[in-house]
Amino acid sequence: MTPTSFDPQHLVLALSCPDRPGIVHAITGVLSDKGGNITESQQYGDPESGTFFMRVQVRTSATVDDVRAAVDRVAEQFDMTYTLDVVGRPLRTIVMVSKEAHCLADLLFRQRSDRLQVDIAAVVSNHPDLRPMADFYGVPFHHVPVTRDTKPEAEARLLELARSLDVELVVLARYMQILSDDLCRQLDGRAINIHHSFLPSFKGARPYAQAHARGVKLIGATAHYVTADLDEGPIIEQDVERVTHADDVGELVARGQDVERRVLARAVRWHAEHRVLRNGHRSIVLP
C-alpha cells in the first residue's frame, strides 16, 4: 500500500554546514540556475555549534540527478552535508513492535489514510500477538523471537530484511528489546524509538510506575533517534499530559499511550519530510 502519487519535479533539499556568509545565496542561486521556483524555505543558524541548517522545497524542470550535480559543487565549497529527495516520496519503513498495539495501529491507519509519508514494508516483532493487525492492513508480519542466546541471529535477520526490502527507516513502536551497540551504529540516523516518558526523566523500564512512585503531575512521551546509549538519542518530539494524585499506574498507562502514538507519528512524519537535522546530541526540526 503506497501513499498518494508525488510530483518528481518537486524536490526537497535539506542541508547543514559550518555557518558563514553566502550559503543561502549559493543554494538559491544554483536552484535558480536549474529553473527552480522555491515553494518553501526554512533555515536556522545555531550560535552554539556554529552550524547552519536549511530546508528548501523547489519546483524545477531539471532532473534530480542534474540538481544533485549542481548542489554537489556548492556542498564541496561550503563543507556541506545534504539530502535531496522528491517531495512526498514515501520512505520504505519497517515497524518493530512487541505486544503493545497502540503505536502500530496508529502508524498503519495514518499510512492507509495518506497522512504519513511512509511505505510500511514489514512489521517485525519478537512476539506473534500483533500479526492479526498487520494482516488486516495487508502488511507482511515477521515473527523474530529474541532471547539472550539468539539476539545476534535475530538482529542479523532484521538487517537482512532491511536490505532485501530497501528499507530507509526503522521505527521502534514500543519494541521492548534493547538493540546491540553494533545494530545501533548500523541504523544510525535511520531508526526512531518512542519512549514512554518525558526524557530525560524516567529512563529504562516501567517509566509509568516510576512516575507514579514520584507523584508526578505530568506524564509524557519522547520520540528520539536510536543510539547505543539507552534512551539518550537526539530528541525529535515530546508531549505531555496532566495527571493527578488520584490516577493509579493503570490510568497513567492508558492516558500515556495516547500521547505516545501522537508523538511518534509526528516524529516519523517530520523525519520522512526531511525536516529533522542532526546537531550533535540534539536535533533541529524545521517547521
Secondary structure, 3 states (H helix, E strand, C coil): CCCCCCCCCEEEEEEEEECCCCHHHHHHHHHHHCCCEEEEEEEEEECCCCEEEEEEEEECCCCHHHHHHHHHHHHHHHCCEEEEEECCCCEEEEEEECCCCHHHHHHHHHHHCCCCCEEEEEEEECCCCCHHHHHHCCCCEEECCCCCCCHHHHHHHHHHHHHHCCCCEEEECCCCCCCCHHHHHHCCCCEEEEECCCCCCCCCCCHHHHHHHHCCCEEEEEEEECCCCCCCCCEEEEEEEECCCCCCHHHHHHHHHHHHHHHHHHHHHHHHCCCEEEECCEEEECC
